[in-house]
Amino acid sequence: MSVTVSPIRGAGGRIVGASLIARDITHRKEADAAIRERDTLRYVASLAAAAAHEINNPLAAVMGQAELLADEVDAKGRGRIDEILKAVSRIQETVTRMERVTRIELTEEAQYLPEMLDLSRSSAPGSPLH
């Protein structure tokens, strides 16, 4: 509620009453909260894309160096390098998905989220992340 109280003055300038206007601002508060949440989610999507970009460069170097090293080692070493390359490929797949993040939506049925990813908890006053 938004309440505005204004004095009512008589002919002599003395206050003889008060005028009260009360407004329900629930919809405005809900709209403001929705805008804040939208902006936060956009920021998270941008952060995911930026992180993916920053991870890709060193990841490409790791993959290239591992492929070059594979030609210089014995069969046992080659097996280890193959495992490294498989892990790097999985990381690259994840990074590629991160780069494609353009929209994030929260659902009512959301599984447990760590506090840093749970917008309702991490932005609450008193939260260590707030």
N, CA, C and O atoms as a Tinker XYZ file with bonds, in Angstrom:
   520  protein
     1  N      0.834000   -1.178000    0.000000    73     2
     2  CA     0.000000    0.000000    0.000000    64     1     3
     3  C      0.875000    1.236000    0.000000    63     2     4     5
     4  O      1.919000    1.293000    0.650000    81     3
     5  N      0.421000    2.212000   -0.741000    73     3     6
     6  CA     1.045000    3.525000   -0.734000    64     5     7
     7  C      0.000000    4.472000   -0.163000    63     6     8     9
     8  O     -1.120000    4.559000   -0.667000    81     7
     9  N      0.377000    5.173000    0.886000    73     7    10
    10  CA    -0.567000    6.070000    1.554000    64     9    11
    11  C     -0.021000    7.488000    1.511000    63    10    12    13
    12  O      1.140000    7.736000    1.835000    81    11
    13  N     -0.891000    8.419000    1.101000    73    11    14
    14  CA    -0.542000    9.828000    1.088000    64    13    15
    15  C     -1.531000   10.561000    1.990000    63    14    16    17
    16  O     -2.746000   10.467000    1.818000    81    15
    17  N     -0.982000   11.287000    2.948000    73    15    18
    18  CA    -1.825000   12.054000    3.860000    64    17    19
    19  C     -1.494000   13.531000    3.650000    63    18    20    21
    20  O     -0.334000   13.942000    3.688000    81    19
    21  N     -2.550000   14.313000    3.425000    73    19    22
    22  CA    -2.371000   15.758000    3.216000    64    21    23
    23  C     -3.261000   16.508000    4.200000    63    22    24    25
    24  O     -4.395000   16.098000    4.447000    81    23
    25  N     -2.757000   17.603000    4.761000    73    23    26
    26  CA    -3.580000   18.362000    5.693000    64    25    27
    27  C     -4.675000   19.142000    4.946000    63    26    28    29
    28  O     -4.490000   19.570000    3.807000    81    27
    29  N     -5.806000   19.310000    5.616000    73    27    30
    30  CA    -6.879000   20.168000    5.107000    64    29    31
    31  C     -6.909000   21.387000    6.019000    63    30    32    33
    32  O     -7.084000   21.265000    7.231000    81    31
    33  N     -6.739000   22.548000    5.432000    73    31    34
    34  CA    -6.650000   23.782000    6.218000    64    33    35
    35  C     -7.957000   24.562000    6.094000    63    34    36    37
    36  O     -8.607000   24.605000    5.050000    81    35
    37  N     -8.285000   25.155000    7.190000    73    35    38
    38  CA    -9.477000   25.992000    7.226000    64    37    39
    39  C     -9.159000   27.387000    6.711000    63    38    40    41
    40  O     -8.038000   27.658000    6.281000    81    39
    41  N    -10.147000   28.265000    6.758000    73    39    42
    42  CA   -10.007000   29.635000    6.253000    64    41    43
    43  C     -8.877000   30.379000    6.959000    63    42    44    45
    44  O     -8.216000   31.213000    6.340000    81    43
    45  N     -8.639000   30.095000    8.238000    73    43    46
    46  CA    -7.590000   30.782000    8.978000    64    45    47
    47  C     -6.227000   30.135000    8.830000    63    46    48    49
    48  O     -5.262000   30.609000    9.429000    81    47
    49  N     -6.116000   29.070000    8.052000    73    47    50
    50  CA    -4.832000   28.410000    7.859000    64    49    51
    51  C     -4.574000   27.289000    8.837000    63    50    52    53
    52  O     -3.565000   26.590000    8.741000    81    51
    53  N     -5.497000   27.113000    9.792000    73    51    54
    54  CA    -5.324000   26.024000   10.755000    64    53    55
    55  C     -5.720000   24.698000   10.125000    63    54    56    57
    56  O     -6.600000   24.643000    9.266000    81    55
    57  N     -5.072000   23.651000   10.555000    73    55    58
    58  CA    -5.408000   22.316000   10.060000    64    57    59
    59  C     -6.711000   21.894000   10.722000    63    58    60    61
    60  O     -6.820000   21.852000   11.947000    81    59
    61  N     -7.698000   21.582000    9.883000    73    59    62
    62  CA    -9.010000   21.190000   10.397000    64    61    63
    63  C     -9.333000   19.728000   10.058000    63    62    64    65
    64  O    -10.369000   19.200000   10.463000    81    63
    65  N     -8.435000   19.091000    9.316000    73    63    66
    66  CA    -8.677000   17.701000    8.947000    64    65    67
    67  C     -7.511000   17.169000    8.131000    63    66    68    69
    68  O     -6.477000   17.817000    7.967000    81    67
    69  N     -7.723000   15.967000    7.631000    73    67    70
    70  CA    -6.683000   15.337000    6.817000    64    69    71
    71  C     -7.342000   14.603000    5.669000    63    70    72    73
    72  O     -8.431000   14.043000    5.795000    81    71
    73  N     -6.659000   14.624000    4.567000    73    71    74
    74  CA    -7.102000   13.885000    3.390000    64    73    75
    75  C     -6.184000   12.676000    3.250000    63    74    76    77
    76  O     -4.963000   12.805000    3.331000    81    75
    77  N     -6.763000   11.528000    3.044000    73    75    78
    78  CA    -5.994000   10.287000    2.961000    64    77    79
    79  C     -6.272000    9.627000    1.620000    63    78    80    81
    80  O     -7.426000    9.423000    1.242000    81    79
    81  N     -5.202000    9.295000    0.904000    73    79    82
    82  CA    -5.323000    8.545000   -0.344000    64    81    83
    83  C     -4.488000    7.282000   -0.187000    63    82    84    85
    84  O     -3.285000    7.348000    0.068000    81    83
    85  N     -5.134000    6.138000   -0.341000    73    83    86
    86  CA    -4.445000    4.850000   -0.239000    64    85    87
    87  C     -4.518000    4.154000   -1.594000    63    86    88    89
    88  O     -5.579000    4.074000   -2.213000    81    87
    89  N     -3.370000    3.653000   -2.039000    73    87    90
    90  CA    -3.312000    2.952000   -3.317000    64    89    91
    91  C     -2.686000    1.584000   -3.129000    63    90    92    93
    92  O     -1.711000    1.425000   -2.395000    81    91
    93  N     -3.258000    0.604000   -3.799000    73    91    94
    94  CA    -2.694000   -0.743000   -3.804000    64    93    95
    95  C     -1.608000   -0.768000   -4.878000    63    94    96    97
    96  O     -1.898000   -0.613000   -6.065000    81    95
    97  N     -0.359000   -0.963000   -4.460000    73    95    98
    98  CA     0.752000   -0.955000   -5.418000    64    97    99
    99  C      1.335000   -2.363000   -5.600000    63    98   100   101
   100  O      2.489000   -2.516000   -5.999000    81    99
   101  N      0.533000   -3.377000   -5.308000    73    99   102
   102  CA     0.980000   -4.763000   -5.443000    64   101   103
   103  C      1.484000   -5.043000   -6.849000    63   102   104   105
   104  O      2.551000   -5.634000   -7.016000    81   103
   105  N      0.732000   -4.627000   -7.860000    73   103   106
   106  CA     1.124000   -4.907000   -9.239000    64   105   107
   107  C      2.445000   -4.221000   -9.593000    63   106   108   109
   108  O      3.274000   -4.794000  -10.300000    81   107
   109  N      2.637000   -3.008000   -9.109000    73   107   110
   110  CA     3.893000   -2.306000   -9.385000    64   109   111
   111  C      5.064000   -3.034000   -8.739000    63   110   112   113
   112  O      6.120000   -3.190000   -9.352000    81   111
   113  N      4.871000   -3.482000   -7.492000    73   111   114
   114  CA     5.932000   -4.223000   -6.799000    64   113   115
   115  C      6.259000   -5.519000   -7.534000    63   114   116   117
   116  O      7.428000   -5.871000   -7.688000    81   115
   117  N      5.215000   -6.235000   -7.994000    73   115   118
   118  CA     5.420000   -7.480000   -8.734000    64   117   119
   119  C      6.148000   -7.210000  -10.048000    63   118   120   121
   120  O      7.038000   -7.968000  -10.433000    81   119
   121  N      5.775000   -6.142000  -10.731000    73   119   122
   122  CA     6.433000   -5.791000  -11.996000    64   121   123
   123  C      7.904000   -5.444000  -11.759000    63   122   124   125
   124  O      8.772000   -5.859000  -12.527000    81   123
   125  N      8.184000   -4.689000  -10.705000    73   123   126
   126  CA     9.573000   -4.343000  -10.379000    64   125   127
   127  C     10.388000   -5.598000  -10.087000    63   126   128   129
   128  O     11.524000   -5.721000  -10.544000    81   127
   129  N      9.815000   -6.526000   -9.330000    73   127   130
   130  CA    10.508000   -7.779000   -9.008000    64   129   131
   131  C     10.762000   -8.591000  -10.274000    63   130   132   133
   132  O     11.833000   -9.179000  -10.426000    81   131
   133  N      9.793000   -8.630000  -11.178000    73   131   134
   134  CA     9.959000   -9.367000  -12.434000    64   133   135
   135  C     11.073000   -8.752000  -13.281000    63   134   136   137
   136  O     11.850000   -9.477000  -13.901000    81   135
   137  N     11.154000   -7.444000  -13.310000    73   135   138
   138  CA    12.209000   -6.767000  -14.070000    64   137   139
   139  C     13.576000   -7.078000  -13.471000    63   138   140   141
   140  O     14.526000   -7.354000  -14.205000    81   139
   141  N     13.684000   -7.035000  -12.137000    73   139   142
   142  CA    14.959000   -7.358000  -11.484000    64   141   143
   143  C     15.368000   -8.801000  -11.786000    63   142   144   145
   144  O     16.535000   -9.071000  -12.070000    81   143
   145  N     14.414000   -9.718000  -11.725000    73   143   146
   146  CA    14.724000  -11.126000  -12.003000    64   145   147
   147  C     15.148000  -11.304000  -13.460000    63   146   148   149
   148  O     16.110000  -12.017000  -13.744000    81   147
   149  N     14.435000  -10.659000  -14.383000    73   147   150
   150  CA    14.788000  -10.747000  -15.798000    64   149   151
   151  C     16.205000  -10.240000  -16.027000    63   150   152   153
   152  O     16.986000  -10.869000  -16.741000    81   151
   153  N     16.538000   -9.100000  -15.421000    73   151   154
   154  CA    17.871000   -8.525000  -15.593000    64   153   155
   155  C     18.950000   -9.436000  -15.011000    63   154   156   157
   156  O     20.028000   -9.579000  -15.587000    81   155
   157  N     18.655000  -10.044000  -13.874000    73   155   158
   158  CA    19.607000  -10.965000  -13.260000    64   157   159
   159  C     19.826000  -12.179000  -14.146000    63   158   160   161
   160  O     20.962000  -12.617000  -14.331000    81   159
   161  N     18.756000  -12.722000  -14.691000    73   159   162
   162  CA    18.881000  -13.900000  -15.552000    64   161   163
   163  C     19.636000  -13.559000  -16.836000    63   162   164   165
   164  O     20.418000  -14.371000  -17.330000    81   163
   165  N     19.408000  -12.377000  -17.370000    73   163   166
   166  CA    20.172000  -11.955000  -18.555000    64   165   167
   167  C     21.652000  -11.851000  -18.233000    63   166   168   169
   168  O     22.504000  -12.233000  -19.035000    81   167
   169  N     21.946000  -11.332000  -17.052000    73   167   170
   170  CA    23.338000  -11.215000  -16.635000    64   169   171
   171  C     23.973000  -12.594000  -16.510000    63   170   172   173
   172  O     25.106000  -12.795000  -16.948000    81   171
   173  N     23.259000  -13.542000  -15.920000    73   171   174
   174  CA    23.785000  -14.899000  -15.765000    64   173   175
   175  C     24.041000  -15.527000  -17.135000    63   174   176   177
   176  O     25.065000  -16.181000  -17.337000    81   175
   177  N     23.113000  -15.331000  -18.077000    73   175   178
   178  CA    23.301000  -15.867000  -19.427000    64   177   179
   179  C     24.533000  -15.240000  -20.084000    63   178   180   181
   180  O     25.304000  -15.942000  -20.739000    81   179
   181  N     24.726000  -13.933000  -19.917000    73   179   182
   182  CA    25.907000  -13.259000  -20.471000    64   181   183
   183  C     27.181000  -13.779000  -19.828000    63   182   184   185
   184  O     28.191000  -13.986000  -20.500000    81   183
   185  N     27.122000  -13.987000  -18.525000    73   183   186
   186  CA    28.281000  -14.498000  -17.806000    64   185   187
   187  C     28.646000  -15.895000  -18.298000    63   186   188   189
   188  O     29.828000  -16.199000  -18.463000    81   187
   189  N     27.652000  -16.750000  -18.534000    73   187   190
   190  CA    27.912000  -18.102000  -19.035000    64   189   191
   191  C     28.587000  -18.046000  -20.403000    63   190   192   193
   192  O     29.539000  -18.783000  -20.659000    81   191
   193  N     28.102000  -17.182000  -21.269000    73   191   194
   194  CA    28.687000  -17.064000  -22.605000    64   193   195
   195  C     30.114000  -16.527000  -22.531000    63   194   196   197
   196  O     30.997000  -17.007000  -23.243000    81   195
   197  N     30.341000  -15.539000  -21.676000    73   195   198
   198  CA    31.684000  -14.972000  -21.532000    64   197   199
   199  C     32.656000  -15.993000  -20.938000    63   198   200   201
   200  O     33.801000  -16.094000  -21.379000    81   199
   201  N     32.204000  -16.741000  -19.950000    73   199   202
   202  CA    33.055000  -17.769000  -19.339000    64   201   203
   203  C     33.406000  -18.831000  -20.373000    63   202   204   205
   204  O     34.550000  -19.282000  -20.436000    81   203
   205  N     32.440000  -19.230000  -21.177000    73   203   206
   206  CA    32.685000  -20.228000  -22.215000    64   205   207
   207  C     33.758000  -19.733000  -23.181000    63   206   208   209
   208  O     34.655000  -20.483000  -23.566000    81   207
   209  N     33.659000  -18.488000  -23.561000    73   207   210
   210  CA    34.649000  -17.921000  -24.488000    64   209   211
   211  C     36.049000  -17.945000  -23.866000    63   210   212   213
   212  O     37.024000  -18.303000  -24.527000    81   211
   213  N     36.136000  -17.567000  -22.608000    73   211   214
   214  CA    37.438000  -17.522000  -21.931000    64   213   215
   215  C     38.017000  -18.922000  -21.715000    63   214   216   217
   216  O     39.238000  -19.080000  -21.691000    81   215
   217  N     37.178000  -19.922000  -21.560000    73   215   218
   218  CA    37.641000  -21.301000  -21.359000    64   217   219
   219  C     38.126000  -21.900000  -22.677000    63   218   220   221
   220  O     39.070000  -22.690000  -22.691000    81   219
   221  N     37.488000  -21.529000  -23.778000    73   219   222
   222  CA    37.807000  -22.132000  -25.074000    64   221   223
   223  C     39.257000  -21.940000  -25.495000    63   222   224   225
   224  O     39.868000  -22.874000  -26.015000    81   223
   225  N     39.819000  -20.768000  -25.286000    73   223   226
   226  CA    41.186000  -20.517000  -25.755000    64   225   227
   227  C     42.219000  -21.436000  -25.095000    63   226   228   229
   228  O     42.958000  -22.108000  -25.815000    81   227
   229  N     42.305000  -21.498000  -23.771000    73   227   230
   230  CA    43.292000  -22.409000  -23.182000    64   229   231
   231  C     42.948000  -23.877000  -23.446000    63   230   232   233
   232  O     43.841000  -24.721000  -23.530000    81   231
   233  N     41.668000  -24.175000  -23.575000    73   231   234
   234  CA    41.260000  -25.555000  -23.846000    64   233   235
   235  C     41.766000  -26.004000  -25.215000    63   234   236   237
   236  O     42.210000  -27.141000  -25.374000    81   235
   237  N     41.698000  -25.123000  -26.187000    73   235   238
   238  CA    42.211000  -25.450000  -27.521000    64   237   239
   239  C     43.719000  -25.702000  -27.466000    63   238   240   241
   240  O     44.229000  -26.593000  -28.146000    81   239
   241  N     44.426000  -24.919000  -26.659000    73   239   242
   242  CA    45.872000  -25.119000  -26.514000    64   241   243
   243  C     46.169000  -26.471000  -25.874000    63   242   244   245
   244  O     47.083000  -27.173000  -26.307000    81   243
   245  N     45.408000  -26.842000  -24.848000    73   243   246
   246  CA    45.608000  -28.140000  -24.188000    64   245   247
   247  C     45.387000  -29.267000  -25.186000    63   246   248   249
   248  O     46.183000  -30.203000  -25.264000    81   247
   249  N     44.301000  -29.174000  -25.948000    73   247   250
   250  CA    43.999000  -30.228000  -26.911000    64   249   251
   251  C     45.103000  -30.314000  -27.973000    63   250   252   253
   252  O     45.562000  -31.409000  -28.297000    81   251
   253  N     45.524000  -29.184000  -28.507000    73   251   254
   254  CA    46.570000  -29.190000  -29.528000    64   253   255
   255  C     47.875000  -29.774000  -29.015000    63   254   256   257
   256  O     48.505000  -30.583000  -29.695000    81   255
   257  N     48.280000  -29.373000  -27.826000    73   255   258
   258  CA    49.529000  -29.886000  -27.263000    64   257   259
   259  C     49.429000  -31.380000  -26.958000    63   258   260   261
   260  O     50.397000  -32.114000  -27.156000    81   259
   261  N     48.275000  -31.837000  -26.479000    73   259   262
   262  CA    48.096000  -33.263000  -26.199000    64   261   263
   263  C     48.163000  -34.078000  -27.490000    63   262   264   265
   264  O     48.744000  -35.164000  -27.512000    81   263
   265  N     47.576000  -33.561000  -28.554000    73   263   266
   266  CA    47.630000  -34.270000  -29.843000    64   265   267
   267  C     49.062000  -34.349000  -30.364000    63   266   268   269
   268  O     49.472000  -35.380000  -30.897000    81   267
   269  N     49.824000  -33.270000  -30.213000    73   267   270
   270  CA    51.228000  -33.293000  -30.632000    64   269   271
   271  C     52.040000  -34.259000  -29.781000    63   270   272   273
   272  O     52.879000  -34.993000  -30.302000    81   271
   273  N     51.798000  -34.262000  -28.498000    73   271   274
   274  CA    52.522000  -35.142000  -27.583000    64   273   275
   275  C     52.218000  -36.610000  -27.863000    63   274   276   277
   276  O     53.073000  -37.472000  -27.662000    81   275
   277  N     51.011000  -36.892000  -28.322000    73   275   278
   278  CA    50.620000  -38.275000  -28.595000    64   277   279
   279  C     51.538000  -38.928000  -29.614000    63   278   280   281
   280  O     51.752000  -40.139000  -29.565000    81   279
   281  N     52.077000  -38.154000  -30.524000    73   279   282
   282  CA    52.982000  -38.698000  -31.541000    64   281   283
   283  C     54.368000  -39.007000  -30.991000    63   282   284   285
   284  O     55.159000  -39.674000  -31.659000    81   283
   285  N     54.676000  -38.534000  -29.789000    73   283   286
   286  CA    56.017000  -38.676000  -29.229000    64   285   287
   287  C     56.117000  -39.705000  -28.113000    63   286   288   289
   288  O     57.200000  -39.899000  -27.559000    81   287
   289  N     55.019000  -40.370000  -27.766000    73   287   290
   290  CA    55.052000  -41.286000  -26.615000    64   289   291
   291  C     54.768000  -42.715000  -27.048000    63   290   292   293
   292  O     54.336000  -42.967000  -28.173000    81   291
   293  N     55.019000  -43.651000  -26.129000    73   291   294
   294  CA    54.754000  -45.065000  -26.401000    64   293   295
   295  C     53.258000  -45.356000  -26.285000    63   294   296   297
   296  O     52.461000  -44.452000  -26.032000    81   295
   297  N     52.887000  -46.607000  -26.468000    73   295   298
   298  CA    51.472000  -47.001000  -26.471000    64   297   299
   299  C     50.806000  -46.693000  -25.132000    63   298   300   301
   300  O     49.660000  -46.244000  -25.107000    81   299
   301  N     51.504000  -46.926000  -24.020000    73   299   302
   302  CA    50.930000  -46.643000  -22.697000    64   301   303
   303  C     50.662000  -45.135000  -22.545000    63   302   304   305
   304  O     49.603000  -44.729000  -22.066000    81   303
   305  N     51.625000  -44.327000  -22.956000    73   303   306
   306  CA    51.458000  -42.875000  -22.908000    64   305   307
   307  C     50.351000  -42.414000  -23.835000    63   306   308   309
   308  O     49.607000  -41.486000  -23.518000    81   307
   309  N     50.244000  -43.072000  -24.991000    73   307   310
   310  CA    49.197000  -42.715000  -25.950000    64   309   311
   311  C     47.819000  -42.983000  -25.341000    63   310   312   313
   312  O     46.892000  -42.200000  -25.550000    81   311
   313  N     47.672000  -44.081000  -24.590000    73   311   314
   314  CA    46.398000  -44.383000  -23.927000    64   313   315
   315  C     46.017000  -43.296000  -22.933000    63   314   316   317
   316  O     44.853000  -42.907000  -22.836000    81   315
   317  N     47.006000  -42.811000  -22.200000    73   315   318
   318  CA    46.743000  -41.730000  -21.236000    64   317   319
   319  C     46.347000  -40.447000  -21.960000    63   318   320   321
   320  O     45.430000  -39.743000  -21.537000    81   319
   321  N     47.025000  -40.160000  -23.021000    73   319   322
   322  CA    46.701000  -38.953000  -23.790000    64   321   323
   323  C     45.307000  -39.066000  -24.397000    63   322   324   325
   324  O     44.575000  -38.078000  -24.456000    81   323
   325  N     44.937000  -40.257000  -24.845000    73   323   326
   326  CA    43.585000  -40.457000  -25.375000    64   325   327
   327  C     42.534000  -40.150000  -24.300000    63   326   328   329
   328  O     41.496000  -39.561000  -24.599000    81   327
   329  N     42.802000  -40.545000  -23.060000    73   327   330
   330  CA    41.878000  -40.242000  -21.957000    64   329   331
   331  C     41.801000  -38.730000  -21.728000    63   330   332   333
   332  O     40.724000  -38.183000  -21.489000    81   331
   333  N     42.940000  -38.076000  -21.802000    73   331   334
   334  CA    42.968000  -36.616000  -21.654000    64   333   335
   335  C     42.138000  -35.973000  -22.763000    63   334   336   337
   336  O     41.343000  -35.070000  -22.501000    81   335
   337  N     42.321000  -36.431000  -23.989000    73   335   338
   338  CA    41.589000  -35.863000  -25.121000    64   337   339
   339  C     40.088000  -36.101000  -25.001000    63   338   340   341
   340  O     39.294000  -35.236000  -25.372000    81   339
   341  N     39.687000  -37.273000  -24.481000    73   339   342
   342  CA    38.258000  -37.533000  -24.257000    64   341   343
   343  C     37.694000  -36.550000  -23.226000    63   342   344   345
   344  O     36.604000  -36.008000  -23.407000    81   343
   345  N     38.446000  -36.327000  -22.145000    73   343   346
   346  CA    37.990000  -35.383000  -21.112000    64   345   347
   347  C     37.907000  -33.967000  -21.672000    63   346   348   349
   348  O     36.953000  -33.244000  -21.386000    81   347
   349  N     38.884000  -33.572000  -22.456000    73   347   350
   350  CA    38.876000  -32.248000  -23.059000    64   349   351
   351  C     37.678000  -32.110000  -23.995000    63   350   352   353
   352  O     37.047000  -31.055000  -24.044000    81   351
   353  N     37.366000  -33.167000  -24.734000    73   351   354
   354  CA    36.203000  -33.127000  -25.630000    64   353   355
   355  C     34.906000  -32.932000  -24.846000    63   354   356   357
   356  O     34.023000  -32.190000  -25.274000    81   355
   357  N     34.795000  -33.598000  -23.700000    73   355   358
   358  CA    33.593000  -33.418000  -22.869000    64   357   359
   359  C     33.512000  -31.979000  -22.364000    63   358   360   361
   360  O     32.433000  -31.389000  -22.327000    81   359
   361  N     34.638000  -31.426000  -21.982000    73   359   362
   362  CA    34.649000  -30.028000  -21.534000    64   361   363
   363  C     34.239000  -29.117000  -22.692000    63   362   364   365
   364  O     33.462000  -28.181000  -22.501000    81   363
   365  N     34.754000  -29.386000  -23.879000    73   363   366
   366  CA    34.403000  -28.556000  -25.043000    64   365   367
   367  C     32.905000  -28.624000  -25.336000    63   366   368   369
   368  O     32.303000  -27.614000  -25.701000    81   367
   369  N     32.302000  -29.792000  -25.181000    73   367   370
   370  CA    30.851000  -29.916000  -25.387000    64   369   371
   371  C     30.084000  -29.059000  -24.387000    63   370   372   373
   372  O     29.117000  -28.389000  -24.746000    81   371
   373  N     30.515000  -29.084000  -23.150000    73   371   374
   374  CA    29.874000  -28.271000  -22.119000    64   373   375
   375  C     30.033000  -26.789000  -22.418000    63   374   376   377
   376  O     29.084000  -26.016000  -22.288000    81   375
   377  N     31.227000  -26.400000  -22.815000    73   375   378
   378  CA    31.499000  -24.997000  -23.145000    64   377   379
   379  C     30.641000  -24.558000  -24.327000    63   378   380   381
   380  O     30.118000  -23.444000  -24.335000    81   379
   381  N     30.496000  -25.419000  -25.315000    73   379   382
   382  CA    29.667000  -25.093000  -26.476000    64   381   383
   383  C     28.228000  -24.853000  -26.040000    63   382   384   385
   384  O     27.578000  -23.928000  -26.527000    81   383
   385  N     27.727000  -25.675000  -25.128000    73   383   386
   386  CA    26.361000  -25.463000  -24.623000    64   385   387
   387  C     26.276000  -24.153000  -23.849000    63   386   388   389
   388  O     25.272000  -23.447000  -23.939000    81   387
   389  N     27.317000  -23.820000  -23.092000    73   387   390
   390  CA    27.316000  -22.553000  -22.341000    64   389   391
   391  C     27.261000  -21.365000  -23.283000    63   390   392   393
   392  O     26.603000  -20.368000  -22.988000    81   391
   393  N     27.946000  -21.462000  -24.417000    73   391   394
   394  CA    27.962000  -20.356000  -25.379000    64   393   395
   395  C     26.581000  -20.133000  -25.993000    63   394   396   397
   396  O     26.260000  -19.025000  -26.423000    81   395
   397  N     25.778000  -21.172000  -26.032000    73   395   398
   398  CA    24.455000  -21.064000  -26.634000    64   397   399
   399  C     23.390000  -20.572000  -25.662000    63   398   400   401
   400  O     22.235000  -20.388000  -26.045000    81   399
   401  N     23.771000  -20.360000  -24.418000    73   399   402
   402  CA    22.793000  -19.895000  -23.432000    64   401   403
   403  C     22.368000  -18.483000  -23.814000    63   402   404   405
   404  O     23.184000  -17.562000  -23.841000    81   403
   405  N     21.098000  -18.329000  -24.105000    73   403   406
   406  CA    20.573000  -16.998000  -24.414000    64   405   407
   407  C     19.425000  -16.649000  -23.493000    63   406   408   409
   408  O     19.053000  -15.482000  -23.364000    81   407
   409  N     18.857000  -17.673000  -22.846000    73   407   410
   410  CA    17.723000  -17.415000  -21.965000    64   409   411
   411  C     17.748000  -18.453000  -20.853000    63   410   412   413
   412  O     17.985000  -19.637000  -21.093000    81   411
   413  N     17.504000  -17.997000  -19.652000    73   411   414
   414  CA    17.423000  -18.883000  -18.499000    64   413   415
   415  C     16.056000  -18.677000  -17.882000    63   414   416   417
   416  O     15.614000  -17.542000  -17.706000    81   415
   417  N     15.388000  -19.762000  -17.557000    73   415   418
   418  CA    14.083000  -19.663000  -16.916000    64   417   419
   419  C     14.095000  -20.482000  -15.640000    63   418   420   421
   420  O     14.661000  -21.574000  -15.594000    81   419
   421  N     13.469000  -19.948000  -14.608000    73   419   422
   422  CA    13.283000  -20.690000  -13.379000    64   421   423
   423  C     11.890000  -21.287000  -13.406000    63   422   424   425
   424  O     10.937000  -20.643000  -13.845000    81   423
   425  N     11.776000  -22.504000  -12.942000    73   423   426
   426  CA    10.465000  -23.137000  -12.887000    64   425   427
   427  C     10.113000  -23.412000  -11.440000    63   426   428   429
   428  O     10.985000  -23.460000  -10.572000    81   427
   429  N      8.839000  -23.589000  -11.194000    73   427   430
   430  CA     8.393000  -23.890000   -9.831000    64   429   431
   431  C      8.934000  -25.230000   -9.362000    63   430   432   433
   432  O      9.167000  -25.416000   -8.167000    81   431
   433  N      9.139000  -26.168000  -10.284000    73   431   434
   434  CA     9.582000  -27.514000   -9.933000    64   433   435
   435  C     11.096000  -27.645000   -9.926000    63   434   436   437
   436  O     11.615000  -28.757000  -10.035000    81   435
   437  N     11.811000  -26.545000   -9.803000    73   435   438
   438  CA    13.271000  -26.585000   -9.870000    64   437   439
   439  C     13.831000  -27.522000   -8.805000    63   438   440   441
   440  O     13.396000  -27.524000   -7.653000    81   439
   441  N     14.796000  -28.306000   -9.224000    73   439   442
   442  CA    15.498000  -29.182000   -8.299000    64   441   443
   443  C     16.328000  -28.317000   -7.361000    63   442   444   445
   444  O     16.396000  -27.099000   -7.523000    81   443
   445  N     16.953000  -28.951000   -6.385000    73   443   446
   446  CA    17.798000  -28.211000   -5.457000    64   445   447
   447  C     18.858000  -27.451000   -6.232000    63   446   448   449
   448  O     19.509000  -28.005000   -7.118000    81   447
   449  N     19.026000  -26.198000   -5.900000    73   447   450
   450  CA    20.068000  -25.374000   -6.489000    64   449   451
   451  C     21.017000  -24.929000   -5.384000    63   450   452   453
   452  O     20.571000  -24.612000   -4.281000    81   451
   453  N     22.314000  -24.899000   -5.660000    73   451   454
   454  CA    23.228000  -24.322000   -4.672000    64   453   455
   455  C     22.828000  -22.871000   -4.423000    63   454   456   457
   456  O     22.292000  -22.210000   -5.313000    81   455
   457  N     23.085000  -22.381000   -3.223000    73   455   458
   458  CA    22.640000  -21.030000   -2.862000    64   457   459
   459  C     23.104000  -19.986000   -3.859000    63   458   460   461
   460  O     22.355000  -19.059000   -4.165000    81   459
   461  N     24.332000  -20.113000   -4.379000    73   459   462
   462  CA    24.831000  -19.083000   -5.295000    64   461   463
   463  C     24.040000  -19.041000   -6.604000    63   462   464   465
   464  O     24.081000  -18.034000   -7.310000    81   463
   465  N     23.314000  -20.126000   -6.943000    73   463   466
   466  CA    22.517000  -20.138000   -8.164000    64   465   467
   467  C     21.038000  -19.940000   -7.901000    63   466   468   469
   468  O     20.266000  -19.728000   -8.836000    81   467
   469  N     20.628000  -20.005000   -6.639000    73   467   470
   470  CA    19.222000  -19.835000   -6.273000    64   469   471
   471  C     18.981000  -18.350000   -6.038000    63   470   472   473
   472  O     19.351000  -17.806000   -4.997000    81   471
   473  N     18.359000  -17.704000   -7.014000    73   471   474
   474  CA    18.198000  -16.247000   -6.948000    64   473   475
   475  C     17.389000  -15.804000   -5.744000    63   474   476   477
   476  O     17.648000  -14.736000   -5.189000    81   475
   477  N     16.415000  -16.600000   -5.329000    73   475   478
   478  CA    15.597000  -16.177000   -4.195000    64   477   479
   479  C     16.387000  -16.209000   -2.890000    63   478   480   481
   480  O     16.137000  -15.399000   -1.997000    81   479
   481  N     17.342000  -17.137000   -2.769000    73   479   482
   482  CA    18.146000  -17.202000   -1.548000    64   481   483
   483  C     19.376000  -16.309000   -1.622000    63   482   484   485
   484  O     19.714000  -15.649000   -0.639000    81   483
   485  N     20.055000  -16.273000   -2.771000    73   483   486
   486  CA    21.310000  -15.528000   -2.852000    64   485   487
   487  C     21.099000  -14.023000   -2.828000    63   486   488   489
   488  O     22.017000  -13.279000   -2.483000    81   487
   489  N     19.905000  -13.561000   -3.188000    73   487   490
   490  CA    19.663000  -12.108000   -3.172000    64   489   491
   491  C     18.924000  -11.661000   -1.926000    63   490   492   493
   492  O     18.616000  -10.479000   -1.777000    81   491
   493  N     18.634000  -12.597000   -1.028000    73   491   494
   494  CA    17.926000  -12.242000    0.201000    64   493   495
   495  C     18.845000  -11.475000    1.136000    63   494   496   497
   496  O     20.034000  -11.781000    1.226000    81   495
   497  N     18.302000  -10.468000    1.842000    73   495   498
   498  CA    19.121000   -9.739000    2.815000    64   497   499
   499  C     19.689000  -10.720000    3.841000    63   498   500   501
   500  O     18.997000  -11.630000    4.298000    81   499
   501  N     20.932000  -10.524000    4.187000    73   499   502
   502  CA    21.571000  -11.391000    5.165000    64   501   503
   503  C     22.273000  -12.580000    4.534000    63   502   504   505
   504  O     23.028000  -13.275000    5.214000    81   503
   505  N     22.044000  -12.832000    3.252000    73   503   506
   506  CA    22.723000  -13.919000    2.554000    64   505   507
   507  C     24.195000  -13.559000    2.437000    63   506   508   509
   508  O     24.523000  -12.397000    2.199000    81   507
   509  N     25.101000  -14.541000    2.600000    73   507   510
   510  CA    26.516000  -14.227000    2.441000    64   509   511
   511  C     26.843000  -13.777000    1.024000    63   510   512   513
   512  O     27.893000  -13.174000    0.803000    81   511
   513  N     25.970000  -14.052000    0.059000    73   511   514
   514  CA    26.217000  -13.648000   -1.314000    64   513   515
   515  C     25.604000  -12.296000   -1.633000    63   514   516   517
   516  O     25.840000  -11.760000   -2.715000    81   515
   517  N     24.824000  -11.730000   -0.721000    73   515   518
   518  CA    24.118000  -10.459000   -0.975000    64   517   519
   519  C     25.015000   -9.296000   -0.717000    63   518   520
   520  O     24.599000   -8.148000   -0.876000    81   519
